[in-house]
């Protein structure tokens, strides 16, 4: 049996390729979303409205005909259900026919090129729109679902200081109800859009990391009287976290937020959660976040581990302060992601002892412990001498039993 996976475009039949339309006309069964099937009411063949890959695959397996077409919105290679369908259809002859994606259609409508666009999906999920817009000159966004409609995403951008940027929004693309608006992000935030919508935002001055590796000088941060992980220790700690571009990071006991800021700048498409309980420190974290425009940094006010309960699973965790709850904090991280990588900064021997107890308690297989000793020069009359800073222990943990 032949199974055609067909990119049906935005929904209007007029966007189908001739090859796709011919395959549909020759099929004995049509599957797909109801709005796509409605375009073929005149065809006298069974039409079953299905969306979930497993349901579609089961319907195909039950069918005893020669040819089935599965209608998928947009293009089969662009945020399409085809990706999840392929594993189910290994025993069939699958023929994939591309369609017109919302990205190419909408870009053409707006007279914009799209080869240089950064593409994210915020359709029913947090796609990190603020981080994407702040670090890319052009961002295309699929939207939809509670909390992720065009106007709600634009409100996030306004809150982050991007209300002045130029933006375009489109809903019901290709249908008679199609509507495309342009204006500032602020203006679109004040409108209302359907779930079936896309968004394009231009930022001609995207934020780029000051350096390609961590190592901002200490005096670049606003500090007050709050403890801060010093530059050399901070650089080593972040390097041992081994961050990847879309990682989620927890910085527990964030202090001034120096580690959080540097992680956020290293991860333009990632997310960093700075967890801190002291009000003065929380204020400094916000100020440093704004100073460096690290808008993918999120302040979490509260004491760990309770403050960690609602956070997304971390890929990496830095613990600069634990208030004696080190075992519970690490336990929370492991519950959310057993493969998490953890780096602990210990200044006191008591914290070091607690870290060693954690290693034994959870049975970490891959551990590393180093002592970092830094000396800085200072002037004495016409001479320079070295003054030692307090040593810091960095403990790296991975792979518990």
QUIDAHU-V288646 format. One record per pair of residues at least 24 apart in sequence whose C-alpha atoms are under 8 Angstrom apart, sorted by the first residue. I is the first residue (numbers start at 1). J is the second residue. Records with the same first field share a line. If there is no record, write none. Layout:
I = J  J
This chain:
1 = 65  66  67  68  92  93
2 = 66  67  68  92  93  94  95
3 = 67  68  69  70  92  93  94  95
4 = 67  68  69  70  94  95  96  97
5 = 69  70  71  72  76  82  94  95  96  97
6 = 69  70  71  72  75  76  96  97  98  99
7 = 71  72  73  74  75  76  97  98  99  100
8 = 36  71  72  73  74  75  99  100
9 = 72  73  74  75  99  100  101  102
10 = 73  74  100  101  102  172  173  174
11 = 35  36  39  73  74  173  174  175
12 = 36  39  174  175
13 = 39
15 = 99  100
16 = 99  100
17 = 99
19 = 97
20 = 97
23 = 69
24 = 69
26 = 67
27 = 66  67  68  69
28 = 65  66  67  68
29 = 67  68  69
30 = 68  69  70  71
31 = 56  68  69  70  71
32 = 56  70  71  72
33 = 71  72
36 = 71  72  73
37 = 71
52 = 81
53 = 81  84  85
54 = 85  88
57 = 85  88  89
73 = 101
74 = 99  100  101  102
75 = 99  100  101  102
79 = 121
102 = 173  198
103 = 140
106 = 170  173
110 = 168
122 = 148
123 = 148
124 = 148
128 = 269  270  271  296
129 = 153  157
130 = 156  157  160  295  296
131 = 268  269  270  294  295  296
132 = 268  269
133 = 201  202  203  206
134 = 203  206  207  295
135 = 206  207  208  268
136 = 203  206  207
137 = 202  203  204  205  206
138 = 200  201  202  203
139 = 200  201  202
140 = 198  199  200  201
141 = 198  199  200
142 = 197  198  199
143 = 195  196  197  198  199
144 = 194  195  196  197
145 = 195
149 = 193  194  195  197
150 = 188  189  192  193  197  198  199
151 = 188  189  190  191  192  193
152 = 189
153 = 189
154 = 185  186  188  189
155 = 185  186  189
157 = 185
158 = 185  186  189
160 = 295
165 = 201  202  203
166 = 201  202  203
167 = 199  200  201  202
168 = 199  200  201
169 = 197  198  199  200
170 = 197  198  199
171 = 195  196  197  198
172 = 196  197
173 = 197
207 = 293
208 = 265
209 = 265  266
212 = 266
213 = 266
214 = 238  239  262  263  266
215 = 262
216 = 262
221 = 256  258  288
222 = 256  284  287  288
223 = 256  284
224 = 284
226 = 255  256  280  281
227 = 255  256
228 = 255  256  257  258
229 = 258  259  320
232 = 374
233 = 372  392
234 = 258  259
237 = 318  343  345  394
238 = 263
240 = 343  396
241 = 316  317  318  341  342  343
243 = 267  316
245 = 269  270
246 = 270  271
247 = 271  314  315  316
248 = 272  273  312  313  314  315  316
249 = 273  314  315  316  317  318
250 = 274  275  314  316  317  318
251 = 275  317  318  319  320
252 = 276  304  317  318  319  320  321  322
253 = 277  319  320  321  322
254 = 281  285  319  320  321
255 = 281  282  284  285  320
256 = 281  282  284  285  288
257 = 281  284  285  288  289
258 = 285  288
260 = 297
261 = 288  289  292  294  297
264 = 294  295  296  297
265 = 294
268 = 296
269 = 296
270 = 296
271 = 296  297  298
272 = 296  297  298
273 = 297  298  299  300
274 = 298  299  300
275 = 299  300  301  302  303  304  307  308
276 = 300  301  302  303
277 = 301  302  303
278 = 302
304 = 329
305 = 329  332
308 = 332
312 = 336
313 = 337
314 = 340
315 = 339  340  341
316 = 340  341  342
317 = 341  342  343
318 = 342  343  344  345
319 = 343  344  345
320 = 344  345  346
321 = 345
324 = 351
326 = 354  355  358
327 = 354  358
338 = 399  400
339 = 398  399
340 = 398  399
341 = 396  397  398
342 = 396  397  398
343 = 394  395  396  397
344 = 393  394  395  396
345 = 392  393  394  395
346 = 392  393  394  395
347 = 390  391  392  393
352 = 393
355 = 395
359 = 397
362 = 400  401
363 = 400  401
364 = 397  398  399  400  401
365 = 397  398  399  400  401
366 = 397  398  399  400
367 = 395  396  397  398
368 = 395  396  397
369 = 393  394  395  396
370 = 394  395
